Amino acid sequence: MKKLLLFFVALIVYHSFSSAQNKQSQMPIYKNAKASIENRVKDLLSRMTIQEKAGQLNQLAGLIATGPAANDPGEKAKMTELREGKVGSFLNVIGAKETKAVQKIAVEESRLGIPVLFGFDVIHGFKTIFPIPLAEACSWDLHQAETNAAIAAKEAAAAGIHWTFAPMCDITNDPRWGRIMEGVGEDPYYGGLLSAARVKGFQGNLNDAEHILACVKHYAVYGAVEAGREYNEVDVSRVMLWNKYLPTYKAAVEAGAATVMNSFNVFEGVPTSANKYLVTDILKKKWGFKGFLVSDWNSFGEMITHGYATDKKDVAMKAINAGSMMDMQTEAMVKYIPELVKEGKVSMQTVDDAVGKILYYKFKLGLFDDPYKFCNEEREAKVTFTKANREEALKAAHSSIVLLKNANNTLPVSNNTKIALVGYYANSPEDLFDFWVGKGTSNDAVTLYDGFKNKFGNSLIAYTKGYNADGSTNDNLINEAVNATANADVVFVNVGLTGKLAGEDRSVANPVIADGEVQLLKALQKTGKPIVALVTAGRPLVLTQINNLVSSIVYCWILGTETGNAVADVVTGLYNPSGKTVVSFPYAVGQIPVYYNHFNTGRPTATDDAGNWFSRYRDIPNDPLYPFGFGLSYTTYQYSNLTLSSSSIKKTDKLQVNVTVANTGKVDGEEVVQLYIRDIAASIIRPVKELKAFKKIALKAGESKELNFILTGKDLSFYDADGNSKLEAGNFKIFVGGNSKDVLEKDFNVQ
Ligand code: GLC
């Protein structure tokens, strides 16, 4: 009996095992979680019609328009296209519940059940909003930047988002451009490190439901739009392309970014969406990029407007044959790829290569095995806008603030100093945030007024707005402000530009402090009280008109959810400011573009009264008001003993650079020690300074440290017009200091 029982058990086990085997063998490979991604992609491609393949190249917008949506087909039509396998991705569909509903249609109602990718602009936070990327860059804290991105990814992933259109890696020198807020500042070396950190923060290892695909944008050179005007054209040489603009995209790609976004502009007369030199020769062949590209919003369709393509069929052909892939909002690929393949104008190999890369990341994210992996409402509620996330946002905001001026050590003040706060924006949540704040709402953010109330309590003896939403003022507002400050020891005035003018399609011809705000400051200066300017803006404004009206200038940028608490902590010394600007502050609008890594010209002048025949303006100084890398602390630092391991090295040698930095003040602080080089003479001219290393160090009051930097041949190299890296013998300079102007220097040469 026992044997019989065992026999039957064995039979059942064998049967279930073999049926599982059979089932597995009958299951299409692409549905088999045990098969390699490569094999799953290959199998799926072999099952897809050309129309379904073209559908994977089609990305449509959901609820929010982040571009001109005149011909939007509407929700119903999009869902029909989804059922027909004609949509591979949506942007701006947000929420665990919302994305699940759309994913269900893709997976359960289309022929092959291919899941869609949900993309969204998670630029500096999802619900918990961090400082704008330009402000975050001023922290010089790569670990903090990575942490910020990781928190943003975790909140976004919990809301069903698989992919962010960030980091924006565009180098720019133009504060007129509204998108300067979104990038990395003016330096290619640091901008590259920052972009890589942001990619790592967003993506992690892409093996959980807390990280999302990153997107390197806007490829390429979009930050060079002429005159800082949005969507304007770009015209830069290949030498500038390789040495100034490409390094940040390259660093982000090398950090493993899954996707790259075409930019709106042209390069050498060809829109980047169809620019084979940029997309195939450089990105894919030279850099070995293995991910996929997505266009910017209708940037494929705009090739017609640029005057490069004749119609949408021409657009689809030129874009995909140049190496571009997914089509945001033009619907050219989904409509014309089948026809173009049939006519032999686009090869099936080209289509399979593009579609295969998109499918790869859908498998990599695990969406074929669990399409609803990111659609978890319970997790969404649990991980979003938490106390811990807001604490991290506060930390990030602290280190993003840049102290530009602090005459007579006006700051810090104590918590019970009697203060007055003036400024419309200080108490206006709707002016607090910029355009790119995802699902963040300024009503749940801490305004300057909130933060000062929290910090000073009754010592905040008065608040008046001083000017109107547009920066204008009048005698009543000024008199009200002056009277309200009568009993204050220190007056804090929030001036700047509303956050509504920070972001895309927000170029301004006059990035200055509004006349009304200047008038207000002039009236307050007459009271004789110390005035502290708290400047909020998504760009470096021209501060010349207020520089001598105030004792201190605290540049607050746009700091996100914890704005008011962070600024209050800084002005009371709870946090000793350590930020260093990553963009030069122009002395005048006419000086734009002004940047530290400029060329020498044939007639440079270091002074402003040099006589005739020099490269300068006659009506303003030659330098910016505040230079790249500049930022004050409540303590002081002294640099000494700059020494080099050798004054002459071979190309294969390393150069060791030592410097001593002392905290010569009375409070502990953090200093960003910067190392620049100059290649004195080369086969193409080189900038007067190039940042090549930095260290952010903590120094207690009275403490000093000897720092050691190692430079290699790579640090001393540059690119020629063909993108070849060159290290040439010749004389060099090393500069080390706390900003790009006040530096110690040493000479050395490369044999
Ligand atoms: C916008 C922006 C781009 C953004 C995309 C989707 O036009 O240029 O940065 O990611 O459209 O919103």
Residues whose N, C-alpha, C, O or C-beta is under 5 A from the ligand:
A	BS01	GLC	T66 G67 D121 F165 D296 W297
